[in-house]
Amino acid sequence: MEREWIAIDWGTSNFRAWLLAGNDVLDKRSASAGLLHVEPGRFDATLKTLLSEWVAESTPMIVMAGMVGSQQGWHEVDYCPLPAGADSLLARRKTFTTSWGSDAWIVPGLCKSASGDMPDVMRGEEIQLLGLSLLEEIDNFQAILPGTHSKHVRMQQRQIVDFSTYMTGELYQVLISHSILGRGLPDAAPDDKAFLLGVDVSRRHAALSQLLFSARTLRLSGDIPAESVGDYLSGLLIGLEFTPDNTGPVWLVGSAALTRRYQLAANVFGIQTCCIDGDRCFIAGMQSLQQRLTEKQNGQF
């Protein structure tokens, strides 16, 4: 059997890890142990606890991506400028050794400079995009990665050449939890009709603050039931990510629940989409980087 190694997606809120041997996934761990839940200076100890049985009697290589490489993370890793591909990510990785002796490295995120445009950054999604390119054997494509901070990305010749970030997921949570729009709501009930109404309203030429207040007025008027306000607001915010200039096809990378919502919204705009599981893409991207690194270390690359 090939030597075991560990791939980790360590974000702001969540932690996910996979134990692999070569390209075979042997086990998986997940926990609500993102950066927000780790005390300063406790990343090494936290990781050892999270991986306990995997590292009890061995020292597998550990490959990490995500916010673990941010200013608030374990080790800050400088962003990689665009265009960026696998070689760029490997060249800028941060390497170190854990307290129990595992060789570890953190993949850098990406940054888009402010020359003629707003600056932007990502950490973790670059791995999924690399994995998508390899799994589907495509060099040039557009992709949307839904989530707390949704990413719209363009890739050419397996190089990420442009991307934009939308605070859709985070804005939704803030509005539902801390604004009048979500106050006193009953338990949510799935409502595609309300969701699609939100997408349709997002196409109106109006200020964001005005559009958002419609979630309140439509509830008061009885046009949408209280239990459907969440779906309406979700459709409104997701719809705002799309413009008439968007063209397809677009890959949707993420969980089935999230990609389904984006697919519904894209249909309203006449945009063709293809869905793929985000974890599958992440694993494929990490496998590719780990293999390239091993080949370099062995002088085969």
NORLINTA-V95643 format. One record per helix or strand of 2 or more residues. SS is the DSSP state (h for helix, s for strand). FROM is the first residue (numbers start at 1). LEN is the number of residues. If there is no record, write none. Layout:
SS&FROM&LEN / SS&FROM&LEN
//
This chain:
s&4&7 / s&15&7 / s&24&8 / h&35&3 / h&43&8 / h&52&4 / s&61&5 / h&67&3 / s&80&2 / h&86&6 / s&94&4 / s&103&4 / s&110&3 / s&120&3 / h&125&12 / s&141&5 / s&150&7 / s&159&8 / h&168&11 / h&192&11 / h&208&14 / h&226&14 / s&250&5 / h&256&13 / s&273&5 / h&278&20
//
